[in-house]
Amino acid sequence: MPSEAAVQQIWIWSLVIYAVVLGVVALMLTLILRTARQIHGGVAAIWAAGQKVANNTIQIPLLARTNHLVSRTLDSAVRTAGAVGAIEQHASSCPSCPACVTGGGKGRR
């Protein structure tokens, strides 16, 4: 059977080891918490940048419709220019214009 002094010494060493382990664990938890906060700050910055990118690029899918409408407008403008050219050519060679267009002349050639 161990003596009372030996038991007391084992208890003291146990408490010292416990205090050292507790200190190391507290230090490690503090470092983990600090790192987690840094990660959270980085993630927040990435999230904010991602939101800005999303806000700046949300209209890109609408460009396909815009391009389609612009193409139709260009086609219409080309047809209108052709019609205007035909009218101009007719008017330059028709002595009774504009009466022929409105129905008061000889008619079209």
Buried (B, 14 or more C-beta within 10 A) or exposed (E): EEEEEEEEEEEEEEEEEEEEEEEEEEEEEEEEEEEEEEEEEEEEEEEEEEEEEEEEEEEEEEEEEEEEEEEEEEEEEEEEEEEEEEEEEBEEEBEEBEEBBEEEBEEEE
